[in-house]
């Protein structure tokens, strides 16, 4: 398990997850865009299963600063 703090206004271009992991958002707002163009905003209390370990991956945008917990599967 890893705690992470992130700033708002950052964008991370297409990348894959380093390993299958759950991301539990505690604070802030994050937008994730899939390689197919679908976008979803994650808010405090939301959980994301990041398991795109190959291919183009996804784009991550930190809309508001916050904190999350990463749990490797």
C-alpha positions in Angstrom: 0.0 0.0 0.0 1.3 3.5 -0.9 -0.1 6.9 0.0 0.2 9.6 -2.7 -0.4 13.3 -2.7 -0.9 15.1 -6.0 -1.1 18.7 -7.2 -4.0 20.0 -9.3 -3.5 21.0 -12.9 -1.1 18.3 -14.0 -1.5 16.0 -17.1 0.3 12.7 -17.6 0.1 11.7 -21.3 -0.7 8.2 -22.4 0.9 5.6 -20.0 0.1 2.1 -18.7 -0.3 1.1 -15.1 3.0 -0.2 -13.7 1.1 -3.2 -12.2 -2.6 -4.0 -11.5 -3.6 -1.7 -8.6 -6.5 -0.2 -6.9 -6.4 3.6 -6.5 -8.7 4.9 -3.7 -9.2 8.6 -3.9 -9.3 10.4 -0.5 -9.3 14.0 -1.6 -9.2 16.0 -4.8 -10.5 15.3 -8.3 -8.8 13.3 -11.1 -9.9 12.7 -14.7 -8.8 9.5 -16.5 -9.2 9.2 -20.3 -8.9 5.8 -21.9 -7.3 5.1 -25.2 -10.8 4.9 -26.7 -11.4 8.5 -25.6 -13.8 7.7 -22.8 -13.3 10.1 -19.8 -14.3 9.6 -16.2 -13.8 11.9 -13.2 -12.9 10.3 -9.8 -13.9 12.1 -6.6 -13.2 11.3 -2.9 -14.5 7.8 -2.0 -14.2 6.5 -5.6 -12.0 3.5 -6.4 -10.3 2.9 -9.7 -8.9 -0.5 -10.8 -5.9 0.3 -13.0 -5.1 -2.8 -14.9 -4.2 -1.6 -18.4 -0.7 -3.1 -18.4 -0.1 -3.0 -22.1 -1.2 -1.1 -25.2 -1.6 2.7 -25.3 -2.8 3.0 -21.7 -4.6 6.1 -20.4 -4.2 9.9 -19.7 -4.5 11.2 -16.2 -5.4 14.8 -15.4 -5.4 16.0 -11.8 -8.2 18.6 -11.7 -7.9 19.5 -8.0 -5.1 18.7 -5.5 -5.7 15.7 -3.4 -4.6 12.4 -1.8 -5.0 8.8 -2.7 -4.0 5.3 -1.5 -2.6 2.8 -4.0 -3.1 -0.9 -3.3 -1.2 -3.4 -5.5 -3.3 -6.4 -6.5 
